[in-house]
Amino acid sequence: MSPVGSFSDHDVAGWLSISPELGGALGAFTAAVFNRNGLPLRVGETARMAVAEANECAVCLGTRDRSGADAGIDEHFYDHVLEWESWPGYSAEERTAAEFAHRFATDHTALREDEDFWARCHEHFTDEILTDLALSCALWLGTGRVLRVLDIGQTCKLTL
């Protein structure tokens, strides 16, 4: 049970309503990340799940994008998120995005300084896509941490 508010564990929207200005802004940012960024769906989902694992966020780990079937995203895809470095089902771009996301969540200063990594990133992604990836990871990391710390929605699963 969350130490903030008196909402059911599944009521993420109710909790956001406590702060309508910031909750609304977070909703708009979330909508932009999921509906208007330039990341290919599999790249974004691989990165999102790497952040979800780092955050240990049940909401994020249980969230599925229903449009993913057309992009070859199924439960098998999600089952291997911890194996992003080696699972042959992920492309080089997906592995690079997962590495970025994992390091963004766990060791951001080393990520910033890793020139070899940035060279690899630029083999796969434009600056625009890297910016979308970084901003998406910022949303997933920050929101996932809030949900986890405040114990909000940690038993629910979402479908986008």
Backbone bond lengths (Angstrom), bond angles and torsions (degrees), N, CA, C in turn:
res aa  C-N    CA-C-N  psi(-1)  N-CA   C-N-CA  omega(-1)  CA-C   N-CA-C  phi
1 M - - - 1.456 - - 1.526 109.28 -
2 S 1.302 114.84 135.21 1.455 120.34 -177.19 1.529 111.50 -68.72
3 P 1.329 116.08 142.12 1.460 119.43 174.74 1.533 112.45 -77.29
4 V 1.339 116.95 -2.74 1.458 122.00 -178.99 1.523 108.31 -123.27
5 G 1.325 117.32 124.12 1.455 121.45 179.00 1.518 111.90 81.75
6 S 1.315 114.94 175.19 1.468 120.33 -179.40 1.515 110.02 -131.16
7 F 1.312 115.98 45.70 1.453 121.67 -177.22 1.523 109.74 -97.48
8 S 1.335 115.57 158.67 1.459 118.73 174.64 1.529 108.36 -63.92
9 D 1.307 115.06 159.83 1.465 120.76 -177.53 1.523 112.22 -59.14
10 H 1.318 117.79 -27.29 1.460 121.23 -176.98 1.526 113.32 -87.96
11 D 1.320 118.23 -6.15 1.458 121.61 -170.53 1.528 112.33 -92.00
12 V 1.328 115.64 70.51 1.463 120.99 178.60 1.529 109.77 -64.11
13 A 1.329 117.57 -41.41 1.473 121.00 -179.77 1.518 111.25 -63.52
14 G 1.333 117.18 -39.55 1.467 120.60 177.53 1.507 111.51 -60.57
15 W 1.312 115.91 -42.34 1.464 119.95 179.74 1.526 109.86 -64.02
16 L 1.322 117.64 -42.59 1.469 120.57 179.15 1.523 111.89 -62.18
17 S 1.330 117.21 -27.73 1.460 120.47 -178.35 1.525 112.57 -69.09
18 I 1.316 118.11 -14.64 1.464 121.08 177.00 1.528 109.94 -61.24
19 S 1.325 116.03 -34.25 1.459 122.00 179.04 1.524 107.72 -122.65
20 P 1.340 117.90 82.46 1.465 119.81 -171.97 1.528 114.75 -59.47
21 E 1.312 118.04 -38.64 1.470 119.93 -179.00 1.527 110.76 -66.27
22 L 1.319 116.60 -53.55 1.463 119.81 -178.60 1.519 111.49 -72.30
23 G 1.328 116.94 -38.21 1.465 120.30 177.30 1.511 111.75 -60.70
24 G 1.340 116.63 -42.11 1.461 120.73 176.92 1.516 112.58 -64.84
25 A 1.331 115.48 -40.50 1.468 119.76 178.42 1.529 110.57 -65.56
26 L 1.334 116.18 -40.30 1.463 119.90 177.30 1.522 109.92 -63.79
27 G 1.314 116.71 -38.97 1.462 120.07 176.63 1.519 112.20 -61.75
28 A 1.324 116.84 -41.74 1.464 120.93 178.74 1.531 110.99 -66.87
29 F 1.338 116.80 -40.88 1.466 120.80 177.84 1.529 109.52 -63.85
30 T 1.320 116.95 -43.07 1.462 121.34 179.05 1.531 110.25 -60.55
31 A 1.321 116.54 -46.38 1.465 120.58 179.09 1.529 110.96 -60.16
32 A 1.320 116.91 -40.67 1.469 120.20 178.87 1.524 111.19 -64.45
33 V 1.317 116.77 -44.39 1.470 120.14 -179.66 1.525 110.52 -62.18
34 F 1.318 117.22 -43.98 1.457 119.37 -175.55 1.526 114.04 -83.59
35 N 1.319 118.19 -19.88 1.460 119.13 -174.53 1.522 115.77 -119.63
36 R 1.338 117.92 -15.03 1.459 117.93 -172.53 1.527 114.40 -132.23
37 N 1.315 118.74 9.05 1.463 116.81 177.55 1.525 109.72 -87.12
38 G 1.307 116.33 167.42 1.457 121.25 -176.01 1.511 115.02 -92.98
39 L 1.324 117.63 5.14 1.458 120.10 -178.59 1.523 111.53 -70.16
40 P 1.324 117.48 132.76 1.467 117.84 169.75 1.535 108.23 -58.82
41 L 1.322 116.58 145.39 1.462 120.92 -172.45 1.530 112.76 -55.37
42 R 1.315 118.36 -45.91 1.474 120.15 -178.82 1.527 111.05 -65.34
43 V 1.318 117.60 -37.77 1.472 121.10 177.74 1.524 109.43 -62.94
44 G 1.324 116.21 -47.97 1.460 120.29 179.56 1.516 113.00 -62.84
45 E 1.318 116.94 -42.64 1.466 120.06 -179.22 1.529 111.74 -68.03
46 T 1.318 117.56 -36.30 1.467 119.89 176.88 1.523 109.78 -64.12
47 A 1.321 116.80 -45.05 1.465 120.87 178.92 1.527 110.83 -65.42
48 R 1.328 116.93 -43.82 1.466 120.05 -179.14 1.523 111.08 -60.37
49 M 1.315 116.23 -41.58 1.463 119.18 -178.99 1.530 111.70 -70.95
50 A 1.326 118.02 -31.11 1.470 120.08 175.78 1.525 110.04 -64.70
51 V 1.334 117.33 -40.64 1.464 121.20 175.78 1.524 110.02 -66.42
52 A 1.330 117.15 -42.48 1.471 120.99 -179.84 1.526 111.34 -58.64
53 E 1.313 116.25 -41.74 1.474 120.42 177.77 1.526 110.78 -64.22
54 A 1.322 117.04 -44.23 1.465 120.55 179.60 1.529 111.13 -63.12
55 N 1.329 116.56 -36.83 1.465 121.84 -179.75 1.530 113.14 -79.78
56 E 1.332 116.74 -17.89 1.468 121.55 -172.79 1.527 110.38 55.64
57 C 1.318 116.08 40.95 1.465 122.21 -176.38 1.527 110.04 -96.14
58 A 1.328 116.28 114.07 1.462 121.41 -177.68 1.522 111.83 -63.70
59 V 1.341 117.87 -37.68 1.463 120.23 178.88 1.524 109.23 -60.49
60 C 1.312 116.25 -49.86 1.464 120.90 -177.09 1.531 111.36 -65.99
61 L 1.332 116.43 -41.60 1.461 119.92 179.71 1.525 111.57 -65.96
62 G 1.326 117.14 -29.97 1.455 120.76 -178.70 1.507 114.64 -91.19
63 T 1.325 117.86 -6.33 1.463 120.82 -177.59 1.529 109.90 -79.09
64 R 1.312 115.08 134.93 1.466 121.78 178.71 1.517 109.29 -128.05
65 D 1.326 116.20 143.68 1.450 121.85 176.72 1.524 107.74 -94.55
66 R 1.322 116.72 111.95 1.461 120.46 -175.01 1.522 113.01 -66.04
67 S 1.319 117.69 -18.95 1.461 119.52 177.52 1.524 111.51 -81.29
68 G 1.320 117.44 -4.01 1.456 121.76 -175.09 1.507 115.77 -67.53
69 A 1.333 118.26 -21.76 1.464 120.03 -178.31 1.525 111.20 -58.37
70 D 1.322 116.46 -37.21 1.465 120.05 178.98 1.528 112.21 -66.96
71 A 1.326 116.65 -22.43 1.469 121.31 -179.60 1.535 111.54 -99.93
72 G 1.326 116.82 9.04 1.454 120.25 179.78 1.514 113.51 79.95
73 I 1.316 116.78 25.81 1.459 121.05 178.06 1.521 108.36 -100.44
74 D 1.320 115.31 117.84 1.452 121.57 175.33 1.526 107.87 -137.39
75 E 1.309 117.98 -173.92 1.467 120.32 -178.80 1.520 111.61 -60.71
76 H 1.326 117.29 -32.19 1.463 120.54 178.06 1.535 110.19 -60.80
77 F 1.323 116.34 -40.10 1.466 121.96 176.05 1.528 110.36 -57.67
78 Y 1.342 116.71 -47.17 1.461 121.53 -178.04 1.532 112.17 -71.99
79 D 1.312 117.34 -29.16 1.469 121.00 -178.43 1.527 113.10 -61.34
80 H 1.309 117.27 -22.14 1.468 120.80 -172.57 1.528 114.03 -106.96
81 V 1.321 117.14 16.25 1.464 119.92 -174.93 1.529 112.15 -59.37
82 L 1.311 118.49 -33.45 1.467 120.16 178.58 1.527 112.42 -74.47
83 E 1.316 116.53 -11.68 1.463 121.67 -179.59 1.528 111.54 -105.95
84 W 1.331 116.31 28.83 1.460 119.24 -175.01 1.524 113.13 -58.39
85 E 1.322 117.81 -25.47 1.469 119.97 -179.46 1.525 112.82 -74.74
86 S 1.334 117.29 -25.94 1.458 118.76 -170.53 1.524 116.02 -129.67
87 W 1.332 119.50 -17.38 1.462 118.82 -175.94 1.522 110.27 -65.49
88 P 1.331 118.21 125.25 1.465 120.25 -176.57 1.528 114.15 -67.97
89 G 1.321 117.97 -10.46 1.456 121.06 178.81 1.516 114.23 -76.35
90 Y 1.339 117.23 -10.89 1.459 120.61 177.47 1.526 109.64 -100.41
91 S 1.315 116.00 141.19 1.467 121.40 177.42 1.529 109.63 -78.78
92 A 1.312 115.88 170.93 1.470 120.92 176.88 1.530 110.43 -60.60
93 E 1.324 117.27 -39.03 1.461 121.00 178.55 1.533 110.53 -64.55
94 E 1.328 116.66 -43.57 1.464 121.00 179.73 1.526 110.91 -64.56
95 R 1.327 116.99 -41.11 1.469 120.56 177.33 1.528 111.40 -63.28
96 T 1.321 115.85 -42.21 1.466 120.05 179.76 1.522 110.50 -64.92
97 A 1.321 117.55 -42.39 1.467 120.95 177.87 1.527 110.61 -64.26
98 A 1.334 117.27 -40.76 1.465 120.45 178.36 1.523 110.91 -65.19
99 E 1.326 116.46 -40.21 1.472 119.31 177.48 1.523 110.21 -63.16
100 F 1.319 116.73 -45.09 1.459 120.24 177.31 1.526 109.92 -56.57
101 A 1.321 116.46 -50.38 1.463 121.29 -176.72 1.529 111.72 -62.32
102 H 1.314 116.03 -44.80 1.466 120.13 179.45 1.528 110.82 -61.33
103 R 1.306 116.14 -47.52 1.458 119.64 -179.05 1.524 112.01 -70.57
104 F 1.324 117.76 -34.44 1.459 122.52 174.48 1.527 109.36 -56.72
105 A 1.326 116.36 -40.17 1.457 121.87 -177.28 1.522 113.71 -83.08
106 T 1.326 117.76 -24.06 1.469 119.15 -171.64 1.527 115.32 -118.33
107 D 1.330 118.68 -22.82 1.463 120.37 -175.88 1.529 110.14 -158.17
108 H 1.312 115.11 62.23 1.460 120.87 -171.92 1.532 114.32 -63.27
109 T 1.315 118.28 -32.53 1.470 117.92 -178.18 1.527 111.28 -72.61
110 A 1.320 117.66 -37.95 1.459 119.61 175.81 1.525 110.32 -66.49
111 L 1.316 116.78 -36.68 1.464 120.94 176.70 1.522 110.20 -59.47
112 R 1.299 116.81 -45.75 1.460 121.72 -179.33 1.522 111.52 -57.03
113 E 1.320 117.01 -37.96 1.469 122.07 -173.86 1.530 114.58 -89.55
114 D 1.317 118.62 -4.65 1.463 122.41 -172.47 1.533 110.99 -85.94
115 E 1.314 116.47 89.63 1.459 121.46 -177.00 1.522 112.69 -63.53
116 D 1.339 117.50 -34.83 1.465 120.09 177.65 1.527 111.08 -63.57
117 F 1.325 115.64 -41.45 1.456 119.04 178.13 1.525 110.61 -61.93
118 W 1.341 117.50 -45.87 1.465 120.59 -178.60 1.527 111.27 -63.43
119 A 1.316 116.90 -34.50 1.471 119.36 175.89 1.527 109.73 -63.95
120 R 1.336 117.26 -42.81 1.462 120.70 177.15 1.528 110.74 -63.56
121 C 1.324 116.86 -40.82 1.467 120.57 178.57 1.517 111.02 -57.50
122 H 1.318 116.18 -45.08 1.459 120.21 -176.97 1.529 112.66 -71.65
123 E 1.330 117.39 -13.41 1.464 119.71 171.88 1.527 110.81 -70.98
124 H 1.328 116.24 -27.15 1.466 121.07 -173.65 1.524 114.58 -110.31
125 F 1.336 117.12 -27.72 1.456 120.12 -168.99 1.525 112.05 -131.13
126 T 1.318 114.94 144.87 1.462 121.10 171.78 1.531 108.77 -77.85
127 D 1.316 115.72 167.85 1.463 119.62 175.94 1.528 111.46 -60.42
128 E 1.331 116.57 -37.01 1.465 120.17 179.06 1.532 110.93 -62.86
129 I 1.323 116.66 -45.35 1.468 120.01 179.43 1.524 110.35 -66.13
130 L 1.325 118.38 -39.96 1.465 120.62 177.54 1.525 111.59 -63.06
131 T 1.323 116.18 -36.52 1.465 119.54 176.64 1.524 110.18 -67.07
132 D 1.324 117.03 -43.67 1.468 120.05 176.46 1.530 111.00 -60.96
133 L 1.327 116.71 -40.71 1.459 120.50 178.32 1.524 110.95 -62.98
134 A 1.330 117.26 -45.96 1.463 120.73 -179.24 1.531 111.42 -63.49
135 L 1.327 116.87 -44.56 1.463 119.74 179.69 1.527 111.51 -67.52
136 S 1.323 117.18 -36.25 1.462 120.56 175.96 1.527 110.31 -63.91
137 C 1.325 116.41 -45.14 1.468 119.93 178.43 1.523 111.05 -62.40
138 A 1.321 117.07 -35.72 1.467 120.15 177.40 1.524 110.38 -60.82
139 L 1.334 116.71 -44.69 1.469 120.15 177.59 1.523 110.50 -62.20
140 W 1.321 116.76 -51.13 1.466 120.24 -175.22 1.520 111.68 -63.52
141 L 1.312 116.63 -42.71 1.462 119.79 -179.40 1.525 110.99 -66.30
142 G 1.320 116.49 -50.99 1.460 119.95 -177.14 1.518 112.76 -64.76
143 T 1.322 116.89 -47.78 1.456 119.95 -178.66 1.521 110.94 -67.45
144 G 1.314 116.59 -41.57 1.467 119.79 178.20 1.513 112.09 -61.14
145 R 1.323 116.18 -40.46 1.471 119.18 178.38 1.520 111.38 -65.57
146 V 1.326 117.08 -41.52 1.466 120.40 177.98 1.528 109.78 -60.58
147 L 1.323 116.65 -49.53 1.460 120.04 -179.13 1.522 111.64 -60.67
148 R 1.317 116.04 -40.52 1.470 121.04 -178.77 1.525 110.91 -69.57
149 V 1.324 117.32 -49.04 1.467 121.62 -177.31 1.523 111.24 -63.66
150 L 1.325 116.76 -42.11 1.461 119.98 -178.08 1.529 112.56 -90.01
151 D 1.331 117.49 5.06 1.460 123.41 175.82 1.529 111.43 54.71
152 I 1.319 114.73 48.94 1.459 121.23 -179.68 1.528 108.85 -106.15
153 G 1.323 115.97 125.07 1.457 121.04 174.64 1.510 115.37 66.61
154 Q 1.303 118.73 21.40 1.457 119.88 -174.03 1.527 114.22 -76.16
155 T 1.311 116.94 2.93 1.468 119.32 173.88 1.518 111.97 -119.46
156 C 1.337 117.68 5.48 1.465 118.20 -176.22 1.532 110.97 -103.16
157 K 1.320 114.13 160.06 1.452 121.93 174.88 1.524 106.86 -122.62
158 L 1.306 115.86 139.11 1.466 120.76 -178.82 1.511 110.00 -115.84
159 T 1.308 115.46 148.69 1.459 121.93 172.15 1.517 106.38 -119.25
160 L 1.305 116.42 127.66 1.468 121.18 -178.97 1.515 109.99 -89.34
